[in-house]
Amino acid sequence: MKRRHFLSSLATAGLAAAAVPDSIRGLRPMTTGISPISDDERRARMDKARRLMVENKIGGIVLEPGSTMSYFTAIQWGRSERMFAMVLPARGEPAYVVPGFEEARAREQIRFGNDIRVWQEDEDPAKIVAGILKDRGISTSHIGMEEQVRFFVFDGLRKCAPGAEYIDARPISAGCRMIKSPAEIALLQRANEVTLAAIKATAATLHEGMTQHDVAANLSAAYTALGFRGDGLVILGKSSASPHGSVQPQKLLEGDVVLIDSGTKADGYVSDVTRTWVFGKPSARQRQVWELEHQAQDAAFKAAQPGATCESVDAAARKVITDAGFGPDYKVPGLPHRTGHGIGLDGHEWTNFVRGNKTKIAPGMCFSDEPTIAIYGEFGIRLEDCLYITENGPRFFTPQSPSIDKPFGDA
């Protein structure tokens, strides 16, 4: 769980003036053998979406650029005030609405369907979307709005096509994206492996007096050496008690907790790994809390079985922590956030390991497993690895951190 505070470009600039550390110089690219999602798989995704639309009595869905449009089409398109939209009907081919002066660039990316309708600067693109709904015979149906569609796009459309009932398209988008294919799991596997390698190489560069920005610069350089772009949340000392870090200056001292929460992408699929250890010799208190955190992560993993509810995973991790005298509930010292989140093309997506979520865990789902123990004024410990669900139970993408003394194992 994170907000990325340290951008790769800034971090790389910070490292430019210094020699590249040996642990980073020795890295080799991990880019070979990556297989992008095939067009056949994307067609199968659209077929599944159509089946779900029929089951949910939805005539079609409207999408803007973002992870769901990319999931179905591989289109990468920035958002602006100019509408670029896609209509995927329950029956028939998709259609696209693009700015007239961007038509050539759009055609370079659109490879599923030939219905591309342009609008000029003095026209209302919502009218063109309404025309597509009418032509597909769904202008008076239930129209699903993908959750990333902005309000002004939705508002313009409902004014131009008032006969439809506009509803949440989440049964379609989440219904497709929550269950990952073997190809998706392979991409997530690679992304997570790269992230762990980058954090490990960065850990070997630490020395007293480094700031969180210095560490972040090394992390960015490690990703570059591995052939990827990645960033991370670097938190040192007492600031590690805040799960998303602090803007306060931090300098590494002997005995400080070091927390790195980081990720990268493989063909768009996102990793999320956190390692926490101590620079120097851990205190008895640090060791005790680290071991408790490890037990909580184990408990969540063991609870993440097919057919179990998502909330039961959170309950399993939280019980370990509260039984040790922390909490209860979301109180600090203790676990102040959910135990994990879905992951895929977005770093946080459906669905979450959190109280109240009775969604049943199913093969193909992917999650982070990251209970945190936060102790304000002292330190925080988070161990995070992502997992995927098989018919026989959960599997981690990366091996768990074995100990506070050897956070990356013996190697």
N, C-alpha and C positions, 0 to 999 in steps of 0.2 A: 504494500500500500504506500503510495507516495505522491508528492508533487515534485517535479524535477526543478530544483533550484539552480543547478549549475549547468549552463549550456555548453555543449561540446566546443563551439567556436571560441568561447571565452577561455575555456580550460586549455585548449590547444595553444592559444596565443600566450597563455601564461607559461607554458612549458617550452616555448620556442627558444627562449634565451638560455635555457639550461640543457645540460647533457641528458640524453635519454638514458634512464636507468637500465642496468643490465637485464633485470627481469623482464623488462618490456622489449628491449632490443632482441632478446632471444625468442620472442613469440613469432609464430608463423601463421599465415592466413588460414582461416578455417572455412573458406568459401567453396571448396570443391565438394561436388556431390549434392548440391542443393537443387531440388527439383521443384520448380514453380507449379502452382495449381494449373491444371490443364483446362483447355476450353471445354472438353467433354465433361469434366467435373462441374464447371460453372453452368453448363446446360442442365445437368442433373439437379443442381441447386435451384434453378428457375423452375424446373418441373416440380420439385418438391414444394416450392412456394405456391405454385398454382394449385396443387392438391390441397394445401393448407387453406388457401383462399376459398376453395369450394366448400371445405369442411366448416369454415367459419362464416360462410355466406358473405364473402367480400368480393366485389366485382373486380377490383384491381387495387394496386398500391402505388402511391406517389413517393418518389425518393429524390433527395438532393445529393450532391457529392458528399462523400463520407465513407465510413467503413462498410456500411451495408450496400451501397451502390458498388463499391469496389469488390465486395464479396461476390456479387452476382456477375459483374461485368469486367472487373480489373481496371475500370476507369479511375484515373487519378486526376482530380480537378479541384482547384482551389475555389473557395466560396467568396462571393462578393455580392454587391447589390444587384448584379445582373443574374437573372435566373438561368441556371442550367438544371434541367429536371428530367426525370425518367418516369414513365408510366409502365408498370408491369401488370398487364391484365391477367385475370384468371384464365382467360381463353384468348389465344392469339399472341402475336409477336409484341415485344416491347417497342415503345416509341420514345423519342427524345426531343426535348425543346432546348435549343441552343442559341446564343447570341449570333446574329448574322455575321459579324466580322470575325467570329471564332469558329465558323463552320468548318473550315479546312482542318484546323487543329482538332476539332471534335471528331471529325471523320477518321483521323489517324488512330483514335483510340476505340471508337465504337465498332465492335465486330459481332454483335448479336442483334440482328434486326436491321432493316434498311429504312425504317420510318423515322427520318430526321427532319424536324420542322424548325425553321429558323424564325427569329423575330428581330426586327430592326429597332433602333434606339428610340423611335417615336411610337412604338407599339407596346401593347400590354401583353407580356408573355403568358399571363394567367388565362387569357382568352384562347391561346393556342393549346394549353393543357386541357381546357374545357372542351375544345374541339376534338382532341384525342379521345376523351371520355365518351363523347357523343358517338364518334366513329366506331368505337369498340363496343357500343351498345351498353355502356355502364354509367351513363350520366345520371341515372336515377337510382343507382345501386348504393350499397355500402362501399365507400371508398376508404381504404386504409391509408393513413398518413404515417409514414415511417417516423420514428420519434426524433430523428435529427432534423426534420424539416422545420425551418424557421417560421415564426408566426406570420411574418408579412407575406410569405409565399402561400401559406394556408389561407390567410385572410383574403388574399387576392383571388384565389381559386374558388372559395366558397361564394364569393360575390359574383363570379363569372359563371359558376355552375351550381346554382342554388338548389337544384332538384335532388342532389345526392345527400346522403347522410355520411358525414365524415367521422371516422372512428380511428382508434389506436391500432396501428399495424403490428404491434408487438407480437401477437400470436404468429405472425408470419416471419418477421425478422428474427426474433428470439427462437421461434420454433425451428428455424433452419440453422441458425448460427450456434446455438448452444451445444449441439452434437457435432463433434469434430470428426472428420474423415481421417483415415490413415495418413493421407498426404498432409493434412493440416497438422496432425500430431508430429509427423517427422520434421516439419518446419519449426514447430514449437520446441522440439527436442534440440535442434541445432541452436536456436536462439538462446536457450537456457544454458547449454554447454559453453557457448561463447561468453556469456555473461559471467559464469563462474570462473572461467579462465582469466577474464579481464580483472575481476576482483582479486583473484589470487595473485596475479602479477603485480597489481597495485599494492597489495599488502606488503610485498617484499621491498617496496620503495620507502616505507615509512621511516622517519627519523624525528627526533625531538625538535620542536619548534615549528614544524610544518603547520600551515593553516588548512582549514577544510578546503579552501580553493586550490592549494598546492596539491592536495590529494586528488581532488577532482580533475586537475590537469593531467596527472599521471593516469587516472582511469580513462580519460578520453584518449590519451596516447596509446594505451593498451588496446582499446577497441580498434583504433586505426591500424595498429600492427597486425591485428587479427583479421583485418579486411572488412570491418563493420563500422557503423556509426552508433555510438551509444552514449548515455549520460547516466548520472546517478546522484543520489542524495548522500552526502558525506556529513556525518555528525560525530563530533568529538567530545569526550568528557561528559560533564553534567548535561550538556545539551541533548545527549542521546535519550534522555527521558522524554523528550518531546517527539512523538512518532514522526512528525514531518519536519523536524529540525528547528533551527533558529537562525535568525539573521544576525545574531550577535557574533563578533569575531571569536574564533576558536583557535587555540594553538595547542598542538599535541605535547603532552607531558607524560613522563613515566607513570604508569599505573592508570592511564586514561582508557575508558572504553572507546572503541572505534566501531562505528556502525556505517556500513556501506550498503545502500539499497539501490539496485541498478537494473538496467534493462537495455535491450537492443531489439532489432527486427530482422527476421529472415523471411524474405518475400512478403513483408507486411505483418508477419505474425510476431507478437510481442513476448519478450521474456520478462521475468520479475524474480530476482534473487536478492536476498539479504544475508549478509554475514556480519556477525558481531563478535568481537574478541577484545582482548586487553593488550595495550602496548606495554610490554614489560611483564612483570609477575602479577597475576590476578590476586586480589584479596580474597579472603574466605567468603566475604559477603558477595562479591562478584561471581565467584565460582558457584556458590549456592544458587543464586538467582539464574545464572546461565543454565545450570543443570535442570532447574525447574522449568525453564522455558523449553528446553529440549524435550522434557517429558510431556509438556502441553502440545508441542508440535507432533510428537508421536501419537498422542491420544487422538488428535484430530485426524491424522492419517488413518489410523485403525478404524475410526468411526465412519470414514467416507466410503461406505460399501454401497453397491447397487441396491436400490430399493429403500435405503435409509433417507430420512429427510435432511435437508440442508441445515436446519436448525439443530439437529442432533450432533452435528460435527462441532458447531460452535459450543454447544453445551458440554461436550466431552473435553475440549481444551480448557474451557472456563472452569470446569470442576477441579481440574488439577491445580489451577492457580488459586482458586478460592479455598480449596482444602488446605492449602499451605498458609492461609491467613491473609491473603490479599483480597482486594475488592471489598464487598461482593459486587456483582453486576458490572457496571462500567466505571466504578469508582477507582480512583488512583490513591495509593499504589495498587496496581493491578492491570487488568487488560481493558483499555478504554475504547476499543473498537471491535468490529466484527473479526472473526478468525480468518476469513478469506473471501476472495472474490473470483468471479469467472474471469477468464482471460482468453484472448484469441487475437483478432485483428485490432481490438482495443485492449489497452492495459487493464481496464476495468470494464467488464461486460457481464451479461447474465450468466449465472445467478450467484447469490452470495451465501456464504456460511454465516448466518446471522439468526438470532432469535426471532421467531415468528415466521420464518421462511419454511413452509411445509412442502416446497418443491421436492419431488423424489429424485434422488441421484440416479443417473443412468449412464451406461457405457458410452464413451465418447465425450462426456463432459470434462472440462478442464478448469482447474481452480488454483489459486494460491493457497498455501497453508502457512499462515504467518501470525500466530498469536504473539502479542507483545507483552512484556512486563515493564511498565513504566513506573519509576520511582522518582518523583519530582525532587530536585535538589541533590540527587545522588547520580543516577544513571538509568538507562533503559537497555533492555536486551530484546532484540528481535531476530529470530531465525526464520527465513522464508525460502521455501522451495515450492515450485509449482508441480502439480500432479495431474494425471489423467486417469479416467475411470475405465477399467476393462471389465469384461464379463466376470472375471475372477477377483475383482477388487481394485484398489488404487495402485498406481505406480508413480514414483517420483521421476521427474525429468532429470534432476541432479541429485547426487548423493547428499544426504544430510551432513551438516557439519559435525564431526565426531566428538570434538572436545574444545573447551575454551583455550587449552594450551596448543592444540594443533587444529585450528579451525578448518584447514583444508586437507587434513590427513597427514600421512607421513611423507608424501612426495613433495 
